[in-house]
Amino acid sequence: MAANRRPTLADVAREVGVSAKTVSRVLNADGPVSDRTRQQVLAAVARLGFQPNLMARNIRVGGPDTTIGLVVPDLGNPFFGAVAGGIEDTVRDRGLTLLMGSSADDPGREHALTDQFLARRVSVLMVVPSVGADHSHLKAHRAAGLPVVFVDRPGAGLSTDSVVSSNRAGAQEGVAHLIAHGHRRIGFIGDLPVKLYTRRERLAGYRSALQEAGLAYDRALVTSAHDPQAAAAATSRLLDLADPPTALFAGNNFAALGIVAELSRSKRKDVAVVAFDDLPLAEVLEPALTVVAQDPGEIGRAAAATALARLDGDRSRTRTITVPTRLIVRGSGECPAPVMQKA
């Protein structure tokens, strides 16, 4: 065998002095082979470091691969890393391997990536949908029995299982916490416009909390921020208003980082803050950050359990599983509103 070349099935066959078909029978346990030949083949496989090409085999025999394809917007986002960890924990004992790819939240890139996973005949396809993506191209695969699960956000153009966080209820609980501490002017800093499901639901939760408390929705207190720098600038603008907010609700972790940075820079300790999504070291900030925490690991486990049930023959109606959020009270949301604050 030439140097720097991966060993093939034919190399193993030559090493033992048998046919490639015999080697295939040993590796796939799909035909009669003597114990002596089986031992020789397995010894040669170990000696040569041969790895079967499962993808080629599955395409040849028409069966699914032993992999799960997961499409996420950003491989560097810890949230999706935790989702992937929950999936792996659940499917490992079933002999399934998780493959991941990033769509960069681009519908075209997402479509191309799902096509690549489908070409290798994954056993399950999981997708965190991109803004504006159409998933109708997956209908035929779904109808043929491929489990497709949307994660974190529902998809569009395809009826299938979804696993999401309780975005609206969580945001509502976080804003209600601020209201309970006397705040009536509460700013919202997050991703706008709200084309994405998670953004839309969190803003809806913010508005619901205000409505339940009999407070008017003031568009001047709602501003967009896609990164910490933009959130810091938005915080400064809101606090410079003639009638500024006394509390801020961060619609995502990037907004929270910017809010905290700006309040620290301006030495404003009189503004209460609640953030959607927990942050690393949030408990050691001064004051410690109160958050509405998601459970990405549980989202992954629920998505994997749903997919495995489908693989095992579950043909019940498609469903949306909502994983609860949890309000973690630490300090930043407990700053009382000024006594003379306008109603």
Residue pairs with C-beta under 8 A, 6 or more apart in sequence:
1 7
1 11
1 48
6 51
7 48
7 49
7 50
8 50
9 20
9 23
9 24
9 50
9 52
10 20
11 48
11 50
12 23
12 41
12 44
12 45
12 48
12 50
13 19
13 20
13 22
13 23
15 44
15 47
15 48
16 22
16 23
16 37
16 40
16 41
16 44
18 37
18 40
18 41
22 33
22 37
22 41
23 41
24 30
25 31
25 32
25 33
26 33
26 37
26 38
26 41
26 42
27 41
27 45
27 52
28 57
33 41
44 50
54 65
54 66
55 65
55 120
55 121
58 64
58 65
58 120
58 121
59 120
59 121
63 121
64 121
64 122
64 123
65 120
65 121
65 122
65 123
66 95
66 96
66 97
66 123
67 96
67 97
67 98
67 99
67 120
67 122
67 123
68 87
68 91
68 96
68 97
68 98
68 99
68 122
68 123
68 124
68 125
68 126
68 304
68 307
69 99
69 101
69 114
69 117
69 118
69 120
69 122
69 124
69 125
69 126
70 84
70 87
70 98
70 99
70 100
70 101
70 126
70 127
70 151
71 100
71 101
71 102
71 103
71 110
71 113
71 114
71 117
71 125
71 126
71 127
71 128
72 80
72 83
72 84
72 100
72 101
72 102
72 103
72 128
73 80
73 102
73 103
73 104
73 105
73 128
73 130
74 80
74 102
74 104
74 105
75 81
75 100
75 101
75 102
78 280
79 253
79 277
79 294
79 296
80 128
80 152
80 296
82 296
82 297
82 300
83 128
83 151
83 152
83 296
83 297
83 299
83 300
83 303
84 98
84 100
84 300
85 297
85 300
86 296
86 297
86 298
86 299
86 300
86 301
86 302
86 303
86 304
87 98
87 126
87 300
87 301
87 303
87 304
88 98
88 300
89 297
89 300
89 301
89 304
90 300
90 301
90 304
90 305
90 308
91 98
91 304
91 307
91 308
94 308
96 123
96 124
99 117
99 122
101 113
101 116
101 117
102 109
102 113
103 109
103 110
103 113
103 128
103 130
105 130
105 131
106 130
107 130
107 131
107 132
107 133
107 134
109 130
110 127
110 129
110 130
110 133
111 133
111 137
114 125
114 127
114 137
114 138
117 125
118 125
118 141
118 146
122 146
123 147
123 311
124 146
124 147
124 148
124 149
124 307
124 310
124 311
125 138
125 141
125 146
125 147
125 148
125 149
126 148
126 149
126 150
126 151
126 303
126 307
127 135
127 148
127 149
127 150
127 151
127 155
128 150
128 151
128 152
128 153
129 135
129 150
129 153
129 154
129 155
129 156
129 197
131 195
131 196
132 195
133 155
133 156
134 156
134 157
135 148
135 150
135 155
135 156
135 157
135 158
136 157
136 158
138 146
138 148
138 158
138 160
139 157
139 158
141 148
142 148
142 158
142 160
147 161
147 306
147 307
147 310
147 311
148 158
148 160
148 161
149 160
149 161
149 162
149 163
149 303
149 306
149 307
150 160
150 161
150 162
150 163
151 162
151 163
151 299
151 300
151 303
152 163
152 164
152 165
152 198
152 299
153 162
153 164
153 196
153 197
153 198
154 162
154 164
154 197
154 320
155 162
159 318
160 318
161 303
161 306
161 307
161 310
161 318
161 319
161 320
161 321
162 319
162 320
162 321
163 299
163 302
163 303
163 306
163 320
163 321
163 323
164 197
164 198
164 299
164 320
164 321
164 322
164 323
165 198
165 294
165 295
165 299
165 322
165 323
165 324
165 325
166 322
166 323
166 324
166 325
167 197
167 198
167 201
167 202
167 205
167 276
167 325
168 201
168 202
168 204
168 205
168 208
169 205
169 324
169 325
170 202
170 205
170 276
170 292
170 294
170 324
170 325
170 327
171 201
171 202
171 203
171 204
171 205
171 206
171 209
171 249
171 251
171 276
171 292
172 205
172 206
172 208
172 209
172 212
173 205
173 209
173 292
173 325
173 327
174 205
174 209
174 249
174 274
174 275
174 276
174 290
174 291
174 292
174 327
174 333
175 186
175 205
175 206
175 209
175 210
175 249
175 274
176 209
176 212
176 213
177 274
177 290
177 327
177 329
177 333
178 186
178 247
178 249
178 272
178 274
178 333
179 186
179 209
179 210
179 213
179 215
181 247
181 272
181 333
181 334
181 335
181 336
181 337
182 336
182 337
182 341
183 245
183 246
183 247
183 272
183 337
183 341
184 215
184 246
184 337
184 341
184 342
184 343
185 218
185 221
185 243
185 244
185 245
185 246
185 247
185 341
185 342
186 206
186 210
186 215
186 221
186 245
186 246
186 247
186 248
186 249
187 221
187 222
187 223
187 235
187 238
187 245
187 247
187 248
187 249
188 203
188 206
188 221
188 222
188 223
188 248
188 249
188 251
189 223
189 224
189 225
189 231
189 234
189 235
189 238
189 248
189 249
189 250
189 251
189 255
189 258
189 259
190 199
190 202
190 203
190 224
190 225
190 250
190 251
190 252
190 255
190 276
191 199
191 224
191 225
191 226
191 251
191 252
191 255
192 199
192 203
192 222
192 223
192 224
193 224
194 200
194 203
199 251
199 252
202 251
202 252
202 276
203 222
203 251
206 222
206 249
206 251
207 217
210 216
210 217
211 217
220 241
221 238
221 245
223 234
223 237
223 238
224 230
224 234
225 231
225 233
225 234
225 254
225 255
225 258
226 254
227 254
227 258
228 254
228 255
228 257
228 258
228 261
229 258
230 258
231 250
231 254
231 255
231 256
231 257
231 258
231 259
231 262
232 258
232 259
232 261
232 262
232 265
233 258
233 262
234 255
234 258
235 248
235 258
235 259
235 262
235 263
236 262
236 266
238 244
238 245
238 248
239 245
239 266
239 268
239 271
243 342
245 271
246 270
246 271
246 272
246 337
246 338
246 341
247 271
247 272
247 273
247 274
247 333
247 335
247 337
248 259
248 271
248 272
248 273
248 274
249 273
249 274
249 275
249 276
250 256
250 259
250 273
250 274
250 275
250 276
251 276
252 275
252 276
252 277
253 275
253 276
253 277
253 278
253 279
255 275
256 273
256 275
256 276
256 277
256 279
256 289
256 291
257 279
259 273
259 275
260 273
260 285
260 289
262 268
263 269
263 271
263 273
269 287
269 335
270 335
270 338
271 335
272 332
272 333
272 334
272 335
272 336
272 337
273 289
273 290
273 332
273 333
274 290
274 291
274 292
274 332
274 333
275 282
275 289
275 290
275 291
275 292
276 291
276 292
277 291
277 292
277 293
277 294
278 291
278 293
278 294
278 328
279 289
279 291
282 288
282 289
282 291
282 330
283 289
283 330
285 332
287 330
287 331
287 332
287 334
287 335
288 330
288 331
288 332
289 330
289 331
289 332
290 327
290 328
290 329
290 330
290 331
290 332
290 333
290 334
291 327
291 328
291 330
292 325
292 326
292 327
292 328
293 325
293 326
293 327
293 328
294 323
294 325
295 323
295 324
295 325
295 326
298 323
299 323
302 321
302 323
303 321
306 319
306 321
